[in-house]
């Protein structure tokens, strides 16, 4: 089936499903949704037809209804995602159908199961809808959506974290109201900690999303200053450039570029990038891989380069990189410039590369303006300009009015940017001479003639519904004339062509639009051309004044209407659409009545009834085609008649052109008025919310006044308590100082006590071991030597004397000397009789060396220790005697 038939069937199925939510109707509706999804839906919403928009409105209602089955909701969301494949579709879904709030309500209804495929599907479509789109905080379910995102970002599943982070980036970017709401939540600190943990994630996409959210929420706070300081921002620069050069997916590249563009808006971070030592190398690599990118990725890279051009310190560095020749393969042979990728994107045949071409023109315009402001233009810049001019002038050709409004719009944008770049090149003598060699008077004249014909309706493009199309044509026309004025002295026949165009009566409309414009550049262009045109005797200055007065009156009326208008009013459909809609609804009612008759009268043949209605439908369709053919024939006849009338009524051409211009301006004004009314309605809603907040604040203020009275009563008591507190605090400080000193003394004493205790334990253990050994030796000596017993009696007598004079070491040493002399005499007589005892005495001598080292400490202990010392000394004397 074709698209029209499928849409009609889909509308019928949706109506049947709304009337009766049965399983059969749901299955039939889901089948038709899948059939429509299988067809080509590009530019369906932007075609201006009524039926697709009505179908989309019904689909959005189905998706937002909580009673719709999850399977059907998933199919509907898949179809809506397919319709949102281009910028026009996204804008229509956002502005007219409020799809963001609908999807947010679906997510809120299924918040208990966040990893459900339907929720992930909604999050992905929301991420696409909200990208580069400001979402109002007061919209339905936005607060619930933010809470859902913050909760699930803190989960442990990457499947839900990645889409939630991406959507959070879109909601917070350049949206102060959402940022304030997030910062006012109770769990924002926990949310910040989770984001900081994500900075070590192994996925670059998660890291870029995290940095983007943190940049939106904390860049103007102390947390953001610490996070994006001079050390950490270098890592961010490296991350973004690595993603662009190495490629980590279009999604990651897009958000990383947006991150760096947002950071460059901060003057301090822009200064950090200016001082980044690898900046030139990174930009060279980016330009090197630019030609291998797809149009979407290349557009984001060019957007980043344009943002860098907006930083005064980076623009000269970019000029050095773009216009610097690469390393030559051979000596003496100049290599290709790194800016070659920009030239390739100027005239790229790739589909969807028109935006890249315009961005490349803007970038080259800014860079060449910077390069030409130098004292002398380098040879690298001149060689680059020489290679730039042929493809640049090729963009001025190719205007075909039969291709429609879209082609004319693209051509006017292209011509405006190209002529603006050529005008920048004409600001310096050396580059102006290069431009004059390539631009001919015939090229400029043909371009002006084509644009004038488009402005004044000599082609079918005059019927364009876009109000700004004539303004685009006028901008391109004035820029081309300004270029002719710059080159009229250098190019042959250029001056003649320039003044001949100024004498044309059709120049009044673009000049009046420029002179009454709100844009400074347009007014300056119009004034420069008007100054040249006033020197011509035949210039229609009177008509120009009337046209300017009409434009001013229109602008004044537009301003009055924008103030008086309260709500956006939709244009009522035509009578033909009403009739066709009523006939379709009546036909559906008749079919449904036929099915009701089937339930009541079982003997009726439903197939015959359906055949009858199918024949009627085919007859109506054939009549509709015939009527459409007649309408097209009438339209062609009317077009021919209009052209014949235009040929015989040349004197009314100016008035008709002005009427068309005023009509287009009126449409533009109505469109702008509708946009302003939408904004006004949103502001009224915000004002109502503000009033409610004011009431709450007033109530809170009354409570605060009561608290203030009680506060005054308590203030006296507080002062007395404060004095007591100060006195107590002074005493406390003194006690704390004393406590600190005592604590230090206690710690020193504790350490000394511990050291002494350890030393005592070691000494006691050593003494116990030695005591055991000495006891063994003593028993052996008692058994083998009877004479030693007599010596023990003498030692006991000396022990009593040592106990009385415990502290007198000198006396002890004298006594020990006397004992040694006596023992030497005794042991000399027993030398031969105690061979075995001599071996034991050797062991005693070894013990004596150990015991003598601690002699001072052992003298303070028990009498047994003193006796052991004496015995050890005697044993040593015996050994000497034996030797």
C-alpha positions, 0 to 999 in steps of 0.5 A: 500500500502507498503512504496515503492509504496506510495513513487512512487505515491507521487513522481508522484503526486508532479510532476503533481502538479508542472506541473499544480497547479489545485485543483484536483492535490492538493487534490490527492497530499494531500491524498497521503501525508496523506497516507504516514504519516499513515505508519511507517516512522522511520529510513526512511531517514537514510536507505540510499535509494534514493527514500525517499530522493528525496520525501523529497526534493520535499516536502521541495520545496512544503512547501517553495513555497508561492503558495502552499495552506495552507492546503497542506503545513500543511499536508507536514509539518506534514509529515516532523515532523514525519520524524524528530522523531529521531536524524538521521532524524533531522540531515539529514533534517538540513544538506541536505535539509536546512529545517530551512530556508524553515520553516523560510520563511513560517513563514515570509510569514505569519507574519501578522497572527502569531496565524494561526495554520500553523505558530504554526506548523512551530514554533513547528517543528523549535523548534525541528530542532534547539534544540542543533543545531547551526543555522548560522546567515547568513542563509536565513530568520534567521534575519526575523525569529528573528524579528518575534520572538521578536515581538510576544514574546511581545504579550499577547497570551500564545499560540504564546509566548511559542513556540516563546520563546522556539525557541528563546532559541534554536537560542541564545544558544551557538550562538554568531552570533545570540546573537550579532544580537539580541543585535544590534536591536533597540528594544532590551531594550523593549525586555529585559523588556518584558522578565523580566516581564515574570519572574513572569509568572504563567507557569514554562515553560515560566519562564524557557524559559525566564531565558534561553534567558536572560542567553544566552544574558546577562550572561556576562554583568552587567544586567546578573550579577545583574539578576543572583546574589547570591540572585536570583540564589538560586531561579533558583537552587530551580526552576530547582530541583523542576521541576526535582523532581516534574515533569512538563513535559519533555519539561520543564525539558529538557530546565531547565536542559540546563539552569543550565548546561549553568549557571554552565559554569560560575565560579561564579555561579558554586561557588554559587551552591557549597555553596548552603545549600540544594544541597545534599538534592536536589541531593538525591531527583533527584537520588530517582526519576531518576529510575521512569523517561522515557529515554529522561528525565533520559538522561537530568538528567544524563547530568546535573549530568555530568555537575556538575561533571565537577565542582571541588567543586561539585564532592566531594559533589556528591560522598557523596550523591551517595555512602552514604547509605540511612536510614536503616529500622532497626537498624544495617541494612544498607539501599540502596545507593542513587546511586541505580538508576544509577545501574538500568540504566546501564542494563535497558531493556527499549527501547532507554535507551542505551544513559542513560547507557553510561551516567551513566557509565561516571558519575560513572567513574568520581565519582569513580575516585574522591572517590578513590583519597582519602587517604582511601577508605570508606566502603560505596564506597567498598560496592557500587563497590561490587554491581556495578561489576556484572551488569557492567560485564554483559554489556560486553556480548551480541555481535551478529555480525548478528544484524548489524552495529548499534548493533556493534556500541552500543556494542563498545561504551558500552565496551569502557566505561565499561573497562574505568570504570574498569581501574579506579577501578584498580587504587586502591588496595582494589577495584582492588581485587574486580574487580579481583574476578569478571573478568575472563581470559576467559571473557576478551579473548572472548571479544578480539577475538570477537572485532578482528574478527569484525575489520578484516572482518571475519563477514559481518560487514566489509562492513559497510559504516561507516568510524569510525566503525573500530576505535570504535572496535579498541578503545574497543579492546585496552581498553580491553587489557589494562584491561588485563594488569592491572589484569594479576597478580591477575587473573589466566591465564590472563597474558598468554591470554594477551601475546597471544593476543599481538602475534596475527598478527591482533593486528597490525591494532588497534595498528597502528590506536591508535599510529597515532591518534590525541587523546592523550588517544588513543596514550597513550593506544597504547604506553603502549601496545606497550611497553609490546608487544616489549618484545615478540620476535615474535611481527611484529614490521616491519608490524606495522611500515609500517601500521603506515607509511601508516596511516600517509601518508593517514592523510597527503593526507587528509589534502592536499585534505581538503585545495585544495577542494573548493566545496562539490562534490556529488557522482554521482549515479550509472548507474542502478539508472540512468536507473531506474530513466530514465525509471520511468520518461519516463513511467510518460511522456507516461501516461501523453501523454495518458491523453492528447490523451484523451482530443483530442480523446474522443472516446478512452477508458481511462480505457483500456489505464490505464489497459494496462499501469498497466499490463506493470507496474506489468510486470516491477515490477515482472521483477524487483523482479526477478532481485533483487532475482538474485542479492541477489543470486549472492551476496550470491554466491560472499560472499561464494566465498570470504570466500573460498578465504579467507580460502586459502589465509591466507598469504594475510589476513593482506594486505586485512585488511589494504586495508579495513582499508584504505578504511574505512579511505578514506570514513571517510576522504571524509565525513569529507572533505564534512563537511569541505567544507560545513563549508568552503562554509559558511565561504566564504559566511560570508567573502563576507558579511564581504567585503560588511561591510568593504566597508560600513565602508570605506565609513563611514571612509571617511565621518568621515575624513570630519567631523574631518576636520570640527571638527578641525575648530570648536575646537578653538571656542569650547575652547573659549566657554568652558572657558566661560562655566566654568566661567558661571558654577562657577557663576551658582554654587555660585548662586545655593548655594545662591538660596538654602539658600534663598529657605530654608529661604523662606520655613521656613518663609512660614511655620511660616506664614502658622502656624500664619495664621491658628492660626489667623483664629482659634482665629478670629472664636473663637472671633466671636463666643464669640462676639455673645454670649457677645452681647446677654448677653449685651442686656439682661443686658441692659434690666434688669439692668439699672445700668449697663449702668452707668458702661459702661460709666465708661468703655468707659472712661477707654477704651480711657485711654487703647487705649493711653497706649496699650502696658502698661499691668501693668497699665491695670491690676491696672485699672482692680483691681480698677474696680473690687473693685468698682464692688464688692461694687456695686454688693453687694448692688444689690445682692437680686434684680438681681436673674435672672441676677446671672444665666447669670453671671454664664455663663459670668464666664465660658466665662471669663475662656476661654477669660483669656487664650488668654488675651495677644493676645486679648489686641493687637486687637480692642477696642471692645475686650478690652471692652469685657475683662473688661466686663468679669472681671466685670461679674466675680466680680459680680458673686463673690459678689453674692456668 
